[in-house]
Amino acid sequence: MKLVTAIIKPFKLDDVREAISEIGIDGLTVTEVKGFGRQKGHTELYRGAEYQVDFLPKVKLEVAVQDDHVERLVEAIVGAAKTGKIGDGKVFVYDLEHAVRIRTGETDGEAI
C-alpha cells in the first residue's frame, strides 16, 4: 500500500477530484495548507502599502491506494493539476505500512 500526497493550487481541486474519481478511486482527504517553494511568495498592495506574502495558499490531498494504482493516480493528479506555471505543486509517494477501518475493523487493503 502507498500513501500519495499532493500539494496543488486551490483552484485545481475540483479538476483533480474529478480525475481521481474517473480512474475509480473513491476516497481522499483534503487539507487547506500554506507554503512556498521556488515560487517564494509574492507582494500585494493593501491600502496603498505593499507587503510580502511569504506563504501561499495551497491544498494538500492524501490518498491511500494499493501499489498497482499508484502510477495511474499520480498521472491523474499531475494531468489535472498542471497549469504549466510556477507553483503547480508536487506529488509525494510514501510506503503505507498498516491501515484500519475504524467502523468495521478491516485492515490494510480491505481498509482502503
N, C-alpha and C positions, 0 to 999 in steps of 0.2 A: 504494500500500500504506500501511497505517496500523498503528501500534502502540498498542493500547488498554491502559492501565494502570489498575487499580482497587485502591484501598485499602479493605478491608472488615473487619468484625468476624470473628474466627476461627471462631466457631460457625456462620457463614453459608457457609463454604467449600463444604461438600457441596451445599447448595442451589444455589449459583452454578455449580458444576461441572456439575451435572445440567442446569440451564437452558441452559448453553452447549452441552452435548452435544446437547440436544434441537433446537437450531437448526442442527446439522450442523457445528459447529466442533470439531475433533479435539484440537488441542494448546494447552497453556497452560503457563506457568511460574509456580510459586508460591514465594514467599519469606516467611518469618516476619520481621516488622519491628516496630518500636516507634515511637510518635509521639503527637502530640496536635494538636488544632486548637482549636475553640471549647470542646471538652469540658474542656480544661485539667487532665486527670488527676483523681485522687480521693485521699481519705485512707483508710488502712487501719489496723487495730488488730493489733499483734503483741506478744504477751506483756505486755499491759496498756499498751503505749506506742503512741500514734498517730503515724503517719508519712505523708508525702505521696508518692504515686506519680505522678511527672510524666509518664512515658512509658507509654502504654497498649499492650498487645499488639494487633497488627493483622496482617492477611495482605495481601500485595501480589501481585496477579495481573498477568501480562503476556501479551497475546495479539496475535500478528501476523496481520492479515487483509487481504483485498482491500478496496478502497474501498467496493464495493457491499454488504459485510457489516457495515460499522461500525454503522449505526443499529440493526440487529437485535441485534447483540452488546451494545451499550450498553443497550438496552431490557431484554435478558435479565438482564444484571448488576444493573441498578437494581431490576428487579422481584423478583429472588431475594434481594438483599442488604438490601432495605429493611425496617426494623422500625418506622420512624416515630419513633425516639428519637434523641437526640443521640449522635453518634459513629458513625452508619451508614457514613460514609466518603465517598469521592469517586471519580470516573472521569475520566481524562485521555486525550485522543486526540492522538497525535503523528504527523507525517509520517515514513514509513519509506522511506529513500532506496534501500537496497540490502539484499538478503538472499542468503545462500549456504548450501545444504545441504552440510555438510562431506563426508558419505559419498559423495554422487553428483556433486557439483559443480553441481547445478541452481541456478539463480539466480532472484531476485526472486519473481514469482508462483508459479513451479513449486516454489520452495524452501519456501513456507509452506503 
